[in-house]
């Protein structure tokens, strides 16, 4: 496999870096009423970057998933907090269903993906049910860690029988805002016998879950790279005993460990997106990425916080945003134990099939 970006993906990366590079986030903010950086979101949507996966008839470019991951990675590198990951993942699925996409599309709007469930990792089968009832379907269950659910043009809900496209204001849908480390808007969403029209049930639950996990790992890849760049600069200019602390062997060893985590996450994220774009089984890569997000990413951010000394825990210092987002993602994917259980199941299944 060649890990060099293809021309289309490289163009997306360049466009995203240009847009994100013009942003000047306030690291001390608690975000606006939407629970995210509205200025950043308007810049990204204004550049037409969120519709790239949609067909040309809907204003998109019909791009595959691996061409979209540089967009998530660039946003992560700058720790930009927006509904980007959920919107891109939803667009990958809606691109296969133009009529459904037209019904829920909204200019400068976003989509929220409801996939996580309490006590379960992202790769585990969904316990949210979708049952046929008199020409429609009835949705029942509870989803946790649903980012930016309030105000979304639609919720795309992963169930045991497909994807349910639901209006967050529909009868039977209850949104409860829950705390997050970063302060970004996050909700527990309960579905109490919600009626879903047949046209709003899409047979793409596996694809939506996989696309969301792949894009989340790409965002985490950028997040870690951005924190690494910040840390490398800090240890180069901060001096102790008359020389930069980067010159000390202990600091160099810690940076080397972080580099290994970063490169591994980068390769996993690229591989997962490439395999999905080429209709190959990516479950092993996705399960590995989830575990890396839950176990290794927070650990790497803790080390970098330590290397920054006292300013690392200052909420007005940018690294605090990076660490907070890493903790949120570790929780959303199901924690290290849950993610490891899913990875073990995938490994056993692959071994049995070989």
C-alpha positions in Angstrom: 0.0 0.0 0.0 1.3 3.5 -1.0 0.6 6.0 1.8 1.3 9.0 -0.4 -1.8 11.1 -0.8 -3.5 10.9 -4.2 -4.0 14.1 -6.1 -7.6 14.6 -5.0 -6.8 14.0 -1.4 -3.8 16.3 -1.6 -6.0 19.0 -3.1 -8.5 18.6 -0.2 -5.7 18.8 2.3 -4.3 22.0 0.8 -7.7 23.7 0.6 -8.4 22.7 4.2 -5.1 23.9 5.5 -5.7 27.2 3.8 -9.1 27.6 5.4 -8.1 26.4 8.8 -4.9 28.4 8.7 -6.9 31.6 8.5 -8.8 30.8 11.7 -7.6 32.3 15.0 -9.4 30.2 17.7 -9.7 31.6 21.2 -8.4 28.8 23.4 -10.2 30.2 26.4 -13.7 30.2 24.9 -16.5 27.8 26.0 -17.9 28.0 22.4 -21.1 29.7 21.5 -24.7 28.6 21.8 -24.2 25.7 19.4 -21.4 24.3 21.6 -18.7 24.7 18.9 -16.6 27.4 17.1 -19.3 28.9 14.8 -16.8 31.1 12.9 -14.7 28.0 12.1 -17.7 26.1 10.9 -18.9 29.0 8.7 -15.4 29.2 7.1 -15.4 25.4 6.4 -18.9 25.3 5.0 -18.3 28.5 3.1 -15.4 26.9 1.3 -17.7 24.0 0.3 -15.7 21.4 2.1 -18.5 19.6 3.9 -20.4 18.5 0.8 -17.5 16.9 -1.0 -18.8 13.4 -0.5 -22.2 14.2 -2.0 -23.1 13.7 -5.7 -22.5 16.5 -8.1 -26.3 17.0 -8.5 -26.4 18.0 -4.8 -23.4 20.4 -5.1 -20.7 17.9 -4.1 -17.8 16.2 -5.9 -18.7 12.5 -5.1 -15.3 12.0 -3.4 -14.5 8.7 -1.6 -13.8 8.5 2.1 -10.0 8.5 1.8 -10.1 11.8 0.0 -12.0 13.3 2.9 -9.7 12.2 5.7 -7.2 15.0 5.1 -10.1 17.4 5.9 -10.6 15.8 9.3 -6.9 15.6 10.0 -6.3 19.3 9.3 -9.1 20.2 11.6 -7.7 18.0 14.3 -4.2 19.5 13.9 -5.6 22.9 14.7 -8.0 21.5 17.4 -10.9 23.1 15.6 -14.2 22.1 17.3 -17.1 21.8 14.8 -19.6 19.1 13.7 -17.2 18.2 10.9 -16.6 14.5 11.6 -20.3 13.7 12.0 -21.3 15.7 8.9 -18.7 14.1 6.7 -19.6 10.6 7.9 -23.3 11.3 7.3 -22.5 12.7 3.8 -20.7 9.5 2.9 -24.0 7.6 3.5 -26.4 10.2 2.2 -24.4 10.4 -1.0 -25.7 6.9 -1.7 -29.3 8.1 -1.2 -29.8 11.4 -3.0 -33.5 11.7 -2.2 -32.9 11.3 1.5 -30.0 13.8 1.2 -32.2 16.4 -0.5 -34.9 16.1 2.2 -32.6 16.8 5.1 -30.0 19.1 3.5 -29.7 22.6 5.0 -27.3 25.4 3.9 -24.5 25.7 6.5 -26.3 23.0 8.6 -24.8 19.9 10.0 -25.5 16.3 10.7 -25.0 14.4 13.9 -24.2 10.7 14.0 -25.7 8.7 16.9 -23.6 5.6 17.3 -22.2 5.2 20.8 -24.1 3.4 23.6 -23.5 3.3 27.3 -21.1 0.5 28.3 -20.3 -0.4 24.7 -17.4 0.4 22.4 -18.1 1.8 18.9 -17.3 -1.4 17.2 -19.8 -3.5 19.2 -23.3 -4.4 17.7 -26.0 -1.8 18.3 -28.6 -2.4 20.9 -30.9 0.3 19.5 -33.8 -1.3 17.7 -35.7 -0.5 14.5 -38.9 -2.5 14.1 -41.3 -2.5 11.1 -44.8 -1.3 12.0 -47.6 -0.6 9.5 -45.5 0.6 6.6 -43.0 2.6 8.8 -40.5 1.7 11.5 -40.3 2.3 15.2 -37.0 3.4 16.7 -36.2 2.6 20.3 -33.0 3.0 22.3 -30.5 5.4 23.9 -27.4 6.8 22.3 -24.6 8.6 24.2 -21.9 11.0 23.3 -23.8 12.4 20.3 -21.9 15.5 19.3 -23.8 18.6 18.3 -27.2 16.8 18.3 -29.2 19.9 19.1 -29.6 22.1 16.1 -28.6 19.4 13.6 -30.4 19.2 10.3 -30.8 15.4 11.1 -29.6 12.7 13.3 -28.3 9.6 11.6 -28.9 6.8 14.1 -27.1 3.5 13.8 -29.5 0.6 14.7 -29.7 -3.1 14.5 -31.6 -2.9 11.2 -30.0 0.0 9.3 -29.6 3.8 9.7 -32.6 5.8 10.8 -32.6 9.5 9.6 -34.4 11.4 12.4 -35.3 15.0 13.1 -33.8 15.8 16.5 -37.1 17.8 17.2 -39.3 14.8 16.4 -41.9 13.5 18.9 -40.3 10.8 21.1 -36.8 12.2 20.8 -35.2 13.6 24.0 -31.9 15.4 24.0 -30.1 15.7 27.3 -26.9 17.7 27.3 -24.0 16.0 29.1 -20.6 17.3 30.3 -17.5 17.0 28.1 -13.9 17.7 29.0 -13.5 20.2 26.2 -16.8 21.9 26.7 -18.0 20.9 23.3 -21.7 20.2 23.0 -22.5 16.5 23.6 -25.8 14.8 24.3 -27.4 11.6 25.4 -30.3 11.0 23.0 -33.3 8.8 23.9 -35.6 7.5 21.3 -39.0 6.4 22.7 -40.9 4.6 20.0 -40.1 7.2 17.4 -41.8 6.7 14.1 -39.5 6.6 11.1 -40.8 6.7 7.5 -39.7 3.9 5.2 -37.8 6.4 3.0 -35.7 7.5 6.0 -34.4 4.0 6.8 -31.1 3.4 5.0 -29.4 0.1 4.7 -26.0 1.4 5.5 -25.4 1.0 9.3 -22.1 -0.7 8.9 -20.9 2.0 6.4 -21.9 4.9 8.6 -20.3 3.4 11.7 -17.1 2.6 9.8 -16.9 6.1 8.2 -17.5 7.8 11.5 -14.8 5.7 13.2 -12.3 6.3 10.3 -12.9 10.1 10.3 -12.6 10.2 14.1 -9.3 8.5 13.9 -8.1 10.9 11.2 -9.1 13.8 13.4 -7.2 12.3 16.3 -4.2 11.8 14.1 -4.2 15.5 13.3 -4.9 16.4 17.0 -1.8 14.4 18.1 0.3 15.9 15.3 -0.7 19.4 16.3 0.1 18.8 19.9 3.5 17.3 19.0 4.4 20.3 16.9 3.6 22.6 19.9 5.6 20.4 22.3 8.6 20.2 20.0 8.7 24.0 19.8 8.4 24.4 23.5 11.1 22.0 24.5 13.4 23.7 21.9 13.0 27.1 23.4 12.6 26.3 27.1 15.9 26.1 28.9 17.1 24.5 32.1 20.7 24.5 33.4 21.7 26.7 30.4 20.4 24.5 27.6 17.1 23.6 25.9 15.3 20.7 27.7 15.1 18.9 24.4 18.8 18.2 24.8 18.2 16.0 27.9 18.1 12.3 27.2 14.9 11.7 29.3 13.0 14.3 27.3 14.2 12.9 24.0 13.1 9.4 25.0 9.6 10.7 25.9 9.3 12.5 22.6 10.4 9.4 20.8 7.6 7.4 22.4 5.1 10.0 21.4 6.4 9.9 17.8 5.8 6.2 17.7 2.2 6.6 18.8 1.7 9.4 16.3 3.1 7.5 13.3 1.2 4.4 14.2 -2.1 6.3 14.5 -1.4 8.0 11.2 -0.8 4.7 9.3 -3.9 3.1 10.9 -6.1 6.1 10.0 -4.9 6.2 6.4 -5.1 2.4 6.0 -8.7 2.2 7.4 -9.9 5.0 5.1 -8.2 3.5 2.0 -9.6 0.0 2.7 -13.1 1.4 3.1 -12.8 3.4 -0.1 -11.8 0.3 -2.0 -14.6 -1.9 -0.5 -12.2 -3.9 1.6 -12.7 -5.2 5.1 -11.3 -2.4 7.5 -12.6 -3.7 10.8 -9.2 -4.7 12.1 -7.8 -1.2 11.3 -10.9 0.5 12.8 -10.7 -1.6 16.0 -7.0 -0.9 16.3 -7.6 2.8 15.8 -10.3 2.9 18.5 -8.0 1.2 20.9 -5.2 3.7 20.1 -7.6 6.6 20.6 -8.7 5.2 24.0 -5.4 4.0 25.4 -2.4 5.7 23.7 -3.7 9.1 22.7 -4.6 10.4 26.2 -1.3 8.9 27.5 0.7 10.8 24.8 -1.1 14.1 25.7 -0.4 13.5 29.4 3.3 13.2 28.6 3.3 16.4 26.5 1.5 18.2 29.3 4.2 17.1 31.7 6.9 18.3 29.3 5.3 21.8 29.2 5.5 22.1 32.9 3.0 24.4 34.7 1.7 26.1 31.6 0.5 22.7 30.3 -2.4 22.7 32.7 -3.3 26.3 32.1 -6.8 26.4 30.5 -5.7 29.5 28.5 -2.9 27.6 26.9 -3.7 25.8 23.6 -2.5 22.3 24.8 -5.3 22.2 27.3 -7.8 22.1 24.4 -5.9 19.3 22.7 -5.8 17.2 25.9 -9.5 17.8 26.6 -10.5 16.7 23.1 -8.4 13.6 23.5 -10.1 12.6 26.7 -13.5 13.1 25.1 -12.6 10.9 22.2 -11.3 8.2 24.5 -14.6 8.1 26.3 -16.7 8.1 23.1 -15.0 5.1 21.5 -15.8 3.1 24.6 -12.6 3.4 26.7 -9.5 1.2 26.5 -11.1 -1.9 27.9 -14.1 -1.8 25.7 -12.1 -1.0 22.6 -9.6 -3.8 23.4 -12.5 -6.3 23.7 -13.7 -5.4 20.2 -10.2 -5.7 18.8 -9.8 -9.1 20.4 -13.1 -10.3 18.9 -12.0 -9.1 15.5 -8.6 -10.8 15.8 -10.2 -14.1 16.9 -12.7 -13.9 14.0 -10.0 -13.2 11.4 -7.9 -16.1 12.8 -10.9 -18.4 12.5 -11.4 -17.4 8.9 -7.8 -17.9 7.9 
